[in-house]
């Protein structure tokens, strides 16, 4: 019924953006096939997934099997897969944390066994035994859609607004310079990460490219540098993921401490700057767990996090945002006359959120609410910026949710001026297309790089230049700048030298763009299909010019995947990706 043990494994391995090739059944060890290439993500095959989920279903339904036996099974599974150095702690700890939630969902009989793998690894087209159970739509009146007018660039000298975008900080309170960065677990660089065997395995002072998050002093240095470099910031958008990747040892109390300290830090360095936050999948406990509002059991629901978010965000948000934050972790507010922000909780679409299998049909009615707010904004002549953590169209955002979200963007393309996300840790973007004329670009989602180095990345952040307050303002993104700290250079200079934060690139200048409209961002994508030098520039910036990854380069498969990310807003529709693959693999010279 559940993908439960695959969830244990994928939550752990998935924290490093890796999905396992396969998983063994309880009664015997399976030999895992060798992956075809060294891509970011291995593939959990449909046949192994289905067999595995069936086995776990039987274990959970066997009343003679104790929690301790299930935990032991998880540990033995990890040992057989040889995926972590400390399976007792990592796999056993994760199982212990997750079991109450998983057992509740299993007992509800709300999930169909044959649907699990089709949702879990939806990009592998495993199929669904009962797709009707998962089907739903948001009722949108398309007949009232106003005519679409081509936007004109703002007149020379028009006012602009500067916006700072923070994404995926992942502060690790236990980061220890000099500790083992090659520990073999999902998160290293801690006192508990084991012995440092080789000198090169030691964690750098300012952070590490390997599976490590950030020390406090680097986080504070970064925020201090932002405040010094960007004194003209009008407001900050903050797209979540504050806590570290220690998914096997999270606690509510620790998460609350991290949230409070980071919120206080931002307020300290930007005391008069409004902040518009959203929740990342790592803020919850268990990690990724966002229950729908109808779950009232305080041991299982997400009310504790929503209440804390409401309390923390009240530093910047008006009181009328409180009710929806406490209900479903989302809100809307007017930034300036004519510009509205809608902060969505896209964790409800996350396929590593166990509650997605319990209820995938518009949890917390968030998309219905979104369409209603957009309709009101349209009537009031407002433009809207949507922000959230997980980008729609990602392979880990449920296809029906992404599809319905894209329908809403299509209907309100003249109202939604831009979208902003994090989660991927990469510097990238997505283009939304009309659902009738599928070649017509209608909207752009800007995905900001992570502050964390996890993994193989330089720390980074973005600023945007937005069309400002004026009659007829488009409130569109006119340009953006990405800033990084070169971690290699910082660690070579050592603890006594403050890191240098520099501008990596300016979008219009870097990519030869006249503007950042949907048409221009689509044209950039089209050029990258055939211009290898341009694509390599995008690849370098995508990874924030991290030394090791850039040196490794990008294969044709890597290239097709990155380009596919740009034009995919519903993982269930692979039409554009198929065209990309045909273009690249039928032209070996590219």
Backbone torsions as a table, in degrees:
resi	resn	phi	psi	omega
1	UNK	NA	-50.1	-177.9
2	UNK	-101.5	158.8	170.0
3	UNK	-88.9	27.9	-159.4
4	UNK	-53.4	-53.0	-175.9
5	UNK	-74.1	-29.0	172.8
6	UNK	-65.2	-31.4	175.5
7	UNK	-65.1	-42.5	177.1
8	UNK	-53.9	-48.4	-176.2
9	UNK	-69.1	-44.2	-175.2
10	UNK	-74.2	-31.9	174.1
11	UNK	-59.7	-41.1	-179.5
12	UNK	-73.3	-56.8	179.9
13	UNK	-69.9	-33.2	-179.5
14	UNK	-67.6	-20.2	175.6
15	UNK	-65.3	-20.6	174.6
16	UNK	-103.3	18.9	178.7
17	UNK	61.0	37.4	177.8
18	UNK	-127.7	131.9	173.4
19	UNK	-108.2	137.2	-174.1
20	UNK	-70.1	154.3	179.1
21	UNK	-66.9	-36.0	-179.5
22	UNK	-168.8	176.2	180.0
23	UNK	-144.2	139.2	-174.9
24	UNK	-80.9	152.1	171.9
25	UNK	-76.0	160.1	-174.4
26	UNK	-59.4	-35.1	-169.1
27	UNK	-86.0	-9.1	-178.3
28	UNK	-157.4	159.1	178.6
29	UNK	-91.3	134.3	177.8
30	UNK	-102.2	148.8	174.4
31	UNK	-91.7	124.3	-176.6
32	UNK	-81.9	133.8	177.2
33	UNK	-67.3	151.9	177.7
34	UNK	-71.0	130.8	179.7
35	UNK	-63.5	148.8	-174.3
36	UNK	-69.1	-27.8	178.2
37	UNK	-158.6	173.2	-175.5
38	UNK	-91.0	64.2	177.9
39	UNK	-89.5	170.7	-179.1
40	UNK	-63.0	-32.5	-170.7
41	UNK	-125.8	119.3	169.1
42	UNK	-79.0	169.8	-173.4
43	UNK	-115.6	125.3	171.5
44	UNK	-81.8	107.4	-171.9
45	UNK	-66.9	152.4	-176.2
46	UNK	-61.2	-43.3	-176.1
47	UNK	-64.2	-43.4	178.8
48	UNK	-68.3	-38.3	178.6
49	UNK	-61.4	-47.6	-177.2
50	UNK	-64.7	-40.4	178.0
51	UNK	-65.0	-41.8	-177.8
52	UNK	-66.1	-45.4	-179.7
53	UNK	-61.7	-39.4	177.8
54	UNK	-61.2	-43.4	179.7
55	UNK	-61.9	-42.5	-178.6
56	UNK	-68.8	-38.1	175.3
57	UNK	-54.7	-44.2	-180.0
58	UNK	-65.7	-38.6	178.5
59	UNK	-64.0	-45.5	-177.9
60	UNK	-67.1	-30.1	-179.3
61	UNK	-87.7	-3.9	179.5
62	UNK	-88.6	108.4	-174.5
63	UNK	-66.1	-17.4	179.8
64	UNK	-83.5	-8.3	-180.0
65	UNK	-90.2	124.0	-178.5
66	UNK	-88.1	166.5	175.6
67	UNK	-59.6	-40.4	-179.5
68	UNK	-61.9	-37.2	178.8
69	UNK	-69.1	-37.6	177.0
70	UNK	-64.9	-42.8	178.6
71	UNK	-62.6	-42.5	177.3
72	UNK	-61.9	-37.8	178.1
73	UNK	-62.8	-42.7	178.8
74	UNK	-61.1	-44.3	179.4
75	UNK	-61.6	-45.6	-179.9
76	UNK	-65.0	-35.5	175.7
77	UNK	-59.5	-47.1	179.9
78	UNK	-65.1	-34.9	177.4
79	UNK	-65.0	-44.2	-179.5
80	UNK	-65.0	-36.6	178.7
81	UNK	-77.6	-16.8	179.1
82	UNK	53.3	51.8	-175.6
83	UNK	-105.4	-19.0	-179.7
84	UNK	-133.8	151.3	-179.4
85	UNK	-73.9	-30.3	-177.5
86	UNK	-126.0	72.5	-176.4
87	UNK	-63.1	-30.4	178.2
88	UNK	-59.2	-45.7	-178.5
89	UNK	-76.8	-51.7	-172.1
90	UNK	-70.3	-56.0	-176.6
91	UNK	-75.8	-42.1	178.2
92	UNK	-65.2	-41.7	178.9
93	UNK	-64.0	-41.5	178.9
94	UNK	-64.8	-43.7	179.7
95	UNK	-60.1	-43.2	-179.3
96	UNK	-61.4	-42.1	-178.8
97	UNK	-68.6	-39.7	-171.2
98	UNK	-84.6	-25.2	-170.3
99	UNK	-53.9	-45.5	-179.6
100	UNK	-57.2	-43.4	178.9
101	UNK	-65.1	-46.6	-176.5
102	UNK	-65.7	-38.8	-179.9
103	UNK	-67.5	-37.4	178.0
104	UNK	-63.7	-47.3	-178.5
105	UNK	-64.7	-39.7	179.0
106	UNK	-62.1	-39.7	-177.7
107	UNK	-72.7	-13.9	-176.0
108	UNK	-78.8	-16.6	-176.4
109	UNK	58.3	27.7	-177.1
110	UNK	-89.8	-10.4	-172.1
111	UNK	-115.4	136.2	176.9
112	UNK	-93.2	126.5	-175.6
113	UNK	-52.7	-44.7	-175.2
114	UNK	-73.0	-4.7	177.2
115	UNK	-93.6	-16.4	-167.7
116	UNK	-61.7	-53.9	-175.8
117	UNK	-68.3	-31.2	177.1
118	UNK	-64.7	-26.4	175.4
119	UNK	-88.2	-44.7	-174.3
120	UNK	-60.7	-47.5	179.4
121	UNK	-120.6	60.6	-171.1
122	UNK	-62.9	-23.8	179.2
123	UNK	-76.4	-3.9	177.8
124	UNK	-99.6	0.5	176.1
125	UNK	54.9	48.2	-179.8
126	UNK	-70.1	-20.1	-179.2
127	UNK	91.2	160.3	-178.9
128	UNK	-126.0	132.2	179.7
129	UNK	-74.4	-26.8	-179.9
130	UNK	-140.1	70.8	-177.1
131	UNK	-62.2	-28.0	-179.0
132	UNK	-62.0	-30.8	179.9
133	UNK	-64.1	-27.1	-175.5
134	UNK	-101.2	-2.9	-174.4
135	UNK	-85.8	137.7	175.4
136	UNK	-163.1	161.8	180.0
137	UNK	-140.3	155.8	171.5
138	UNK	-99.1	126.3	-177.6
139	UNK	-77.0	110.8	-179.6
140	UNK	-121.7	133.3	179.3
141	UNK	-83.8	92.5	-178.0
142	UNK	-71.9	-20.4	-178.2
143	UNK	-66.5	-22.2	-178.8
144	UNK	-91.5	4.0	-179.9
145	UNK	-63.8	125.6	-179.1
146	UNK	-72.3	160.2	176.5
147	UNK	-58.4	143.5	180.0
148	UNK	-89.9	122.5	179.8
149	UNK	-107.6	138.1	176.2
150	UNK	-64.8	125.8	-178.4
151	UNK	-75.5	139.9	177.0
152	UNK	-96.2	144.3	177.4
153	UNK	-64.5	149.7	-179.7
154	UNK	-64.1	146.9	178.1
155	UNK	-59.8	152.5	178.4
156	UNK	-54.6	133.2	178.1
157	UNK	84.8	5.2	179.3
158	UNK	-66.7	152.0	179.9
159	UNK	-66.6	148.1	176.7
160	UNK	-129.0	164.7	178.4
161	UNK	-124.3	134.1	177.6
162	UNK	-100.9	129.0	-176.1
163	UNK	-124.3	132.9	175.9
164	UNK	-97.8	132.0	-179.5
165	UNK	-115.6	114.9	174.7
166	UNK	-102.0	134.3	-179.8
167	UNK	-141.9	137.3	167.2
168	UNK	50.8	66.3	178.4
169	UNK	-71.1	-47.3	178.7
170	UNK	50.3	61.3	175.0
171	UNK	-72.5	131.7	177.1
172	UNK	-110.3	105.1	179.5
173	UNK	-60.4	-18.2	-177.4
174	UNK	-100.9	9.0	178.6
175	UNK	-59.5	134.6	-179.0
176	UNK	-135.2	113.0	177.1
177	UNK	-60.1	136.8	-179.4
178	UNK	89.2	-8.5	178.2
179	UNK	-77.9	179.7	-174.3
180	UNK	-76.8	116.5	177.6
181	UNK	-92.8	-1.9	-179.0
182	UNK	-121.1	51.9	-170.6
183	UNK	-81.0	-16.7	179.7
184	UNK	84.0	7.7	177.3
185	UNK	-112.3	171.9	-177.3
186	UNK	-63.0	-22.9	177.7
187	UNK	-140.5	129.3	-179.1
188	UNK	-119.6	-160.5	178.1
189	UNK	65.5	40.9	177.6
190	UNK	-131.1	163.4	177.3
191	UNK	-60.5	-27.0	-178.3
192	UNK	-89.9	8.4	-173.9
193	UNK	-85.1	5.7	175.5
194	UNK	92.6	178.5	-175.1
195	UNK	-71.7	142.5	173.4
196	UNK	-84.8	108.8	-176.0
197	UNK	-81.4	-46.0	179.3
198	UNK	-115.0	147.6	-178.3
199	UNK	-59.2	-33.0	-179.3
200	UNK	-70.6	-12.4	179.5
201	UNK	-83.7	-7.5	-175.9
202	UNK	-74.8	139.1	179.9
203	UNK	-67.9	137.7	178.0
204	UNK	-68.8	160.3	-178.0
205	UNK	-65.9	-45.1	-174.0
206	UNK	-90.5	5.2	-177.9
207	UNK	132.8	-179.4	-175.6
208	UNK	-148.6	145.0	-179.3
209	UNK	-72.1	-16.7	-174.9
210	UNK	-83.1	-163.6	-172.2
211	UNK	-75.4	71.3	-178.1
212	UNK	-137.0	147.6	174.1
213	UNK	-99.3	-164.9	-167.3
214	UNK	-98.5	142.3	169.6
215	UNK	-75.0	158.0	-177.0
216	UNK	-59.9	-42.8	-175.0
217	UNK	-65.3	-26.7	175.2
218	UNK	-74.6	-40.1	177.1
219	UNK	-60.3	-46.5	-179.2
220	UNK	-66.5	-39.8	177.1
221	UNK	-60.0	-42.7	-179.5
222	UNK	-62.0	-47.6	-177.8
223	UNK	-66.7	-38.0	177.5
224	UNK	-63.2	-41.4	178.4
225	UNK	-66.3	-40.0	176.4
226	UNK	-59.1	-45.3	-178.9
227	UNK	-63.9	-35.6	-179.4
228	UNK	-75.2	-38.0	-176.4
229	UNK	-80.9	-25.5	-170.8
230	UNK	-128.0	64.3	-179.7
231	UNK	-71.0	-12.2	-176.6
232	UNK	-101.6	18.3	179.2
233	UNK	-67.9	130.0	179.1
234	UNK	-84.6	-38.5	175.1
235	UNK	-160.5	168.0	-176.6
236	UNK	-120.1	134.9	167.5
237	UNK	-107.9	138.7	-170.7
238	UNK	-133.5	105.5	-167.8
239	UNK	-98.2	32.5	163.6
240	UNK	86.2	-178.3	-173.7
241	UNK	66.8	80.4	-177.6
242	UNK	-98.4	-28.4	-170.8
243	UNK	-94.1	165.0	-176.0
244	UNK	-78.4	174.7	-176.2
245	UNK	-88.5	24.9	177.9
246	UNK	-84.4	67.0	-169.7
247	UNK	-66.2	-16.0	-178.1
248	UNK	-89.2	-6.2	-175.1
249	UNK	-137.5	24.5	-179.0
250	UNK	-71.2	154.6	176.1
251	UNK	-142.1	147.3	177.7
252	UNK	-58.1	-45.7	-175.4
253	UNK	-60.9	-42.5	-179.8
254	UNK	-67.2	-41.5	177.9
255	UNK	-59.5	-40.8	-179.8
256	UNK	-65.3	-38.7	178.0
257	UNK	-63.7	-44.5	-179.6
258	UNK	-63.5	-45.9	179.2
259	UNK	-58.4	-47.3	-177.8
260	UNK	-63.1	-43.6	-175.8
261	UNK	-68.4	-38.5	179.6
262	UNK	-71.6	-39.5	176.6
263	UNK	-61.7	-42.2	179.3
264	UNK	-65.4	-37.7	178.6
265	UNK	-61.5	-47.5	180.0
266	UNK	-62.5	-41.8	179.5
267	UNK	-66.0	-34.3	179.9
268	UNK	-64.8	-43.5	-176.1
269	UNK	-88.3	-19.2	177.1
270	UNK	-128.9	65.3	-169.5
271	UNK	-63.9	-26.7	-176.7
272	UNK	-114.8	14.9	-177.3
273	UNK	-104.1	124.0	177.1
274	UNK	-64.2	146.8	178.5
275	UNK	-125.4	134.7	179.0
276	UNK	-119.8	100.1	-173.9
277	UNK	-94.4	169.3	168.7
278	UNK	-145.7	166.3	-175.3
279	UNK	-93.5	134.7	172.4
280	UNK	-92.5	165.3	-178.3
281	UNK	-68.3	-18.8	-178.0
282	UNK	-85.7	-10.8	-179.1
283	UNK	-71.3	-22.0	-174.8
284	UNK	-82.7	166.7	173.1
285	UNK	-140.5	122.0	-5.6
286	UNK	-58.2	158.5	-179.4
287	UNK	-55.9	141.5	178.2
288	UNK	74.6	-1.4	-169.9
289	UNK	-92.0	106.5	178.3
290	UNK	-126.7	98.5	-176.5
291	UNK	-77.4	148.4	173.6
292	UNK	-67.4	158.8	-173.3
293	UNK	-59.5	-25.0	-178.1
294	UNK	-70.1	-11.6	175.3
295	UNK	-81.7	107.7	-173.6
296	UNK	-100.3	-10.8	178.4
297	UNK	-63.5	118.7	-174.4
298	UNK	-66.4	-19.8	177.8
299	UNK	-79.1	-14.6	-174.7
300	UNK	-119.3	-27.5	-172.0
301	UNK	-81.0	179.8	-175.7
302	UNK	-108.3	12.5	-176.8
303	UNK	-59.1	-36.6	-179.3
304	UNK	-58.5	-39.3	-178.8
305	UNK	-75.7	-42.2	179.2
306	UNK	-64.2	-38.5	177.8
307	UNK	-64.1	-41.6	179.0
308	UNK	-67.7	-40.7	177.4
309	UNK	-59.7	-43.5	179.3
310	UNK	-61.5	-42.4	-179.6
311	UNK	-66.1	-44.7	-178.2
312	UNK	-70.5	-44.8	-175.2
313	UNK	-72.0	-14.8	177.4
314	UNK	-63.0	-14.1	172.9
315	UNK	-57.9	-29.5	-172.2
316	UNK	-126.0	-22.8	-172.8
317	UNK	-99.7	152.7	176.7
318	UNK	-72.2	161.3	-176.2
319	UNK	-62.4	-27.8	-175.8
320	UNK	-74.9	-3.7	174.5
321	UNK	-83.8	-12.8	-169.9
322	UNK	-62.9	-42.5	-170.7
323	UNK	-64.2	-41.9	-179.0
324	UNK	-77.0	-29.6	174.7
325	UNK	-62.2	-47.3	-178.5
326	UNK	-70.4	-24.7	179.6
327	UNK	-81.0	-48.7	-173.7
328	UNK	-142.2	9.6	176.8
329	UNK	76.8	23.7	178.8
330	UNK	-134.7	162.8	-178.6
331	UNK	-163.3	170.5	171.6
332	UNK	-138.8	149.3	177.1
333	UNK	-157.0	154.5	177.9
334	UNK	-85.9	123.5	-179.8
335	UNK	-82.1	-51.5	175.7
336	UNK	-143.3	160.8	175.6
337	UNK	-54.4	122.0	-179.3
338	UNK	99.7	-14.3	-179.0
339	UNK	-127.0	121.3	178.9
340	UNK	-115.3	140.4	172.1
341	UNK	-104.1	137.2	170.9
342	UNK	-120.1	117.7	178.5
343	UNK	-101.1	113.6	-176.4
344	UNK	-96.2	155.4	172.7
345	UNK	-105.3	85.3	-176.9
346	UNK	-79.2	1.8	172.8
347	UNK	-63.4	-16.9	176.5
348	UNK	-71.1	-15.2	177.2
349	UNK	-98.4	-4.8	-170.6
350	UNK	-70.8	125.1	-178.7
351	UNK	-77.7	-5.4	169.8
352	UNK	-98.8	7.0	169.3
353	UNK	-89.9	112.1	-173.7
354	UNK	-57.2	-30.7	-178.1
355	UNK	-72.3	-14.7	174.5
356	UNK	-62.4	-30.4	178.9
357	UNK	-79.6	-24.2	176.8
358	UNK	-77.0	-42.8	178.3
359	UNK	-150.1	106.3	178.2
360	UNK	-98.6	-12.0	-175.8
361	UNK	-79.0	95.3	177.0
362	UNK	38.7	65.5	179.5
363	UNK	-56.4	139.5	-178.9
364	UNK	58.6	16.6	179.1
365	UNK	51.4	34.7	-172.5
366	UNK	-69.6	-36.7	179.3
367	UNK	-74.6	-35.6	174.4
368	UNK	-61.1	-45.2	177.8
369	UNK	-60.7	-43.2	179.3
370	UNK	-57.5	-47.3	-178.2
371	UNK	-63.9	-35.3	179.2
372	UNK	-68.9	-42.4	178.9
373	UNK	-65.4	-40.0	178.8
374	UNK	-65.9	-36.4	177.7
375	UNK	-65.1	-41.3	177.0
376	UNK	-64.0	-41.4	179.7
377	UNK	-63.7	-40.3	178.2
378	UNK	-60.3	-45.8	-179.8
379	UNK	-64.6	-31.4	-177.9
380	UNK	-90.0	1.2	179.4
381	UNK	71.7	25.4	-179.5
382	UNK	-93.6	150.7	167.2
383	UNK	-97.7	154.7	-173.3
384	UNK	-129.6	137.1	166.7
385	UNK	-108.0	124.3	176.7
386	UNK	-98.3	132.4	175.1
387	UNK	-131.8	146.6	177.6
388	UNK	-164.1	-175.8	-177.8
389	UNK	-92.3	-59.9	-174.1
390	UNK	-88.3	124.3	179.1
391	UNK	-71.2	135.6	173.6
392	UNK	-63.4	147.6	-178.2
393	UNK	92.2	-13.9	173.2
394	UNK	-62.4	152.9	179.9
395	UNK	-64.2	-16.8	179.2
396	UNK	-102.5	13.6	173.3
397	UNK	-112.0	120.9	-171.3
398	UNK	-54.4	131.7	-170.7
399	UNK	-57.9	-40.1	-178.3
400	UNK	-66.9	-41.2	176.5
401	UNK	-60.9	-48.1	180.0
402	UNK	-60.8	-41.8	-180.0
403	UNK	-62.0	-45.7	-179.0
404	UNK	-68.1	-35.8	175.9
405	UNK	-62.6	-44.8	179.5
406	UNK	-61.8	-35.9	176.5
407	UNK	-61.6	-39.8	179.3
408	UNK	-66.2	-42.8	177.9
409	UNK	-61.9	-40.8	177.7
410	UNK	-59.9	-46.6	-178.0
411	UNK	-63.9	-38.2	-173.4
412	UNK	-111.7	35.1	-177.7
413	UNK	-61.8	-27.5	179.5
414	UNK	-81.8	-11.3	179.8
415	UNK	-101.2	-40.9	-179.8
416	UNK	-78.0	109.0	-177.2
417	UNK	-83.4	-27.7	-179.6
418	UNK	-170.1	161.8	175.5
419	UNK	-129.5	149.7	-176.4
420	UNK	-138.3	131.2	-176.9
421	UNK	-140.6	173.9	173.1
422	UNK	-134.0	-129.1	169.3
423	UNK	78.3	-43.7	-173.9
424	UNK	-80.0	-16.5	-176.0
425	UNK	71.2	-1.4	-176.4
426	UNK	-104.4	164.1	178.0
427	UNK	-96.9	104.7	-171.7
428	UNK	-154.8	-173.7	178.0
429	UNK	-155.4	164.8	174.8
430	UNK	-130.0	147.2	175.1
431	UNK	-113.1	129.9	173.6
432	UNK	-94.7	143.9	-177.3
433	UNK	-122.4	154.0	176.7
434	UNK	-59.5	144.0	-176.9
435	UNK	-85.3	-9.7	175.3
436	UNK	-101.1	-60.7	173.9
437	UNK	-92.3	89.4	-168.1
438	UNK	-69.7	-5.1	176.4
439	UNK	-95.0	-6.8	-175.9
440	UNK	-90.6	113.0	178.1
441	UNK	-72.4	138.8	-174.8
442	UNK	-124.8	-19.7	-174.7
443	UNK	-160.7	158.1	-179.9
444	UNK	-128.0	134.7	171.4
445	UNK	-106.3	122.8	-179.7
446	UNK	-97.5	121.4	-175.4
447	UNK	-110.6	115.4	-171.5
448	UNK	-86.4	150.7	177.7
449	UNK	-72.0	158.6	-179.2
450	UNK	-80.2	153.5	168.2
451	UNK	-77.1	-35.7	179.0
452	UNK	-66.3	155.0	176.6
453	UNK	-87.3	-4.2	-173.1
454	UNK	-70.8	113.3	-16.8
455	UNK	-125.3	154.1	-177.5
456	UNK	63.6	34.2	-175.6
457	UNK	-129.7	150.5	167.2
458	UNK	-79.5	150.6	172.5
459	UNK	-63.9	143.2	-178.2
460	UNK	-155.5	167.3	174.4
461	UNK	-160.4	173.1	-177.5
462	UNK	-128.8	155.4	163.0
463	UNK	-126.3	150.3	178.9
464	UNK	-119.7	145.1	167.7
465	UNK	-103.6	119.4	-173.4
466	UNK	-112.1	141.0	171.3
467	UNK	-55.7	124.8	-169.3
468	UNK	-92.9	-168.5	-175.4
469	UNK	-68.6	114.4	176.7
470	UNK	-165.0	160.6	175.5
471	UNK	-59.2	126.2	178.8
472	UNK	76.7	19.6	179.8
473	UNK	-59.0	140.0	176.7
474	UNK	-84.4	-19.4	-173.5
475	UNK	53.1	28.4	-179.4
476	UNK	-82.4	158.1	172.6
477	UNK	-75.0	118.8	-178.3
478	UNK	-91.0	-29.5	178.7
479	UNK	-168.4	164.1	170.7
480	UNK	-144.5	156.3	-179.8
481	UNK	-126.1	133.5	175.6
482	UNK	-106.8	132.9	-180.0
483	UNK	-116.2	144.1	179.5
484	UNK	-138.9	165.5	166.9
485	UNK	-117.4	125.6	178.4
486	UNK	-75.1	107.4	-173.8
487	UNK	-67.4	-37.5	178.2
488	UNK	-58.3	-48.9	-179.6
489	UNK	-63.7	-43.6	-178.2
490	UNK	-62.4	-43.5	-178.4
491	UNK	-71.3	-32.0	176.4
492	UNK	-64.7	-36.5	-179.8
493	UNK	-78.1	-23.4	172.2
494	UNK	88.9	-176.6	-171.4
495	UNK	-68.7	-25.0	-173.8
496	UNK	-81.8	-12.0	-177.3
497	UNK	-111.5	124.1	179.8
498	UNK	-64.5	138.1	178.5
499	UNK	-63.7	153.5	178.6
500	UNK	-104.6	124.2	176.7
501	UNK	-100.2	127.1	-176.0
502	UNK	-130.9	159.5	175.0
503	UNK	-75.2	122.3	177.1
504	UNK	-75.7	-46.7	178.2
505	UNK	-166.5	162.4	172.9
506	UNK	-114.6	125.5	-165.7
507	UNK	-56.2	-52.9	-175.9
508	UNK	-60.9	-44.9	-179.0
509	UNK	-68.2	-43.6	-175.5
510	UNK	-63.3	-42.2	-172.8
511	UNK	-106.0	8.2	177.9
512	UNK	64.0	47.3	-176.4
513	UNK	-105.6	145.3	173.5
514	UNK	-84.7	-28.0	177.1
515	UNK	-159.8	-179.3	-179.6
516	UNK	-113.6	31.2	177.8
517	UNK	-66.5	163.0	175.5
518	UNK	-54.7	-37.2	-179.2
519	UNK	-65.7	-42.0	-179.0
520	UNK	-70.8	-38.8	-179.9
521	UNK	-71.5	-30.6	172.4
522	UNK	-68.6	-41.2	178.4
523	UNK	-62.6	-36.7	175.7
524	UNK	-61.2	-45.9	176.5
525	UNK	-58.2	-45.6	-179.1
526	UNK	-61.6	-39.5	179.3
527	UNK	-66.3	-36.7	-178.6
528	UNK	-68.7	-19.2	176.6
529	UNK	-62.6	-31.8	-174.3
530	UNK	-120.9	-16.4	-177.7
531	UNK	-101.1	99.8	-174.9
532	UNK	-66.7	-38.1	-179.8
533	UNK	-62.3	-40.2	177.8
534	UNK	-66.2	-42.8	179.1
535	UNK	-63.1	-41.5	-179.8
536	UNK	-62.7	-32.4	174.4
537	UNK	-65.0	-44.3	177.0
538	UNK	-62.5	-41.9	179.5
539	UNK	-60.8	-43.2	178.2
540	UNK	-61.0	-45.9	-179.0
541	UNK	-71.5	-33.9	177.5
542	UNK	-54.9	-39.5	179.7
543	UNK	-98.2	15.7	177.9
544	UNK	55.6	36.4	176.0
545	UNK	55.0	36.9	176.9
546	UNK	-71.7	129.0	-168.8
547	UNK	-53.3	-53.8	-172.6
548	UNK	-65.4	-46.0	-176.6
549	UNK	-67.1	-43.1	179.6
550	UNK	-63.3	-38.3	178.5
551	UNK	-66.0	-33.8	179.2
552	UNK	-66.9	-31.0	179.9
553	UNK	80.3	-174.1	-173.7
554	UNK	-133.4	118.6	178.5
555	UNK	-73.1	174.2	176.7
556	UNK	-60.3	-38.6	178.5
557	UNK	-66.3	-43.2	175.8
558	UNK	-57.4	-45.5	-178.6
559	UNK	-62.7	-47.0	-179.6
560	UNK	-63.4	-36.8	178.9
561	UNK	-65.2	-45.4	-178.6
562	UNK	-64.9	-41.3	178.2
563	UNK	-69.0	-35.6	177.0
564	UNK	-62.0	-39.4	178.6
565	UNK	-56.0	-37.7	-174.7
566	UNK	-63.4	-39.7	-171.0
567	UNK	-105.7	8.1	179.9
568	UNK	-101.9	113.8	174.6
569	UNK	-114.4	-0.3	171.8
570	UNK	-148.3	111.7	-175.4
571	UNK	-61.3	-20.1	178.7
572	UNK	-75.7	-12.7	178.4
573	UNK	-111.6	102.5	-176.2
574	UNK	-101.5	16.1	-175.7
575	UNK	-56.8	-51.5	-178.4
576	UNK	-67.6	-35.0	178.1
577	UNK	-66.2	-39.3	176.9
578	UNK	-61.4	-39.8	177.7
579	UNK	-64.4	-39.1	178.2
580	UNK	-64.2	-47.4	-179.1
581	UNK	-61.6	-40.7	178.9
582	UNK	-63.1	-41.5	-178.2
583	UNK	-64.6	-46.5	-174.7
584	UNK	-74.3	-47.4	-172.3
585	UNK	-81.4	-10.9	174.2
586	UNK	-96.8	1.0	178.0
587	UNK	-131.8	80.3	-174.4
588	UNK	-62.6	-14.8	-179.7
589	UNK	-72.3	-15.6	-177.4
590	UNK	-79.6	NA	NA
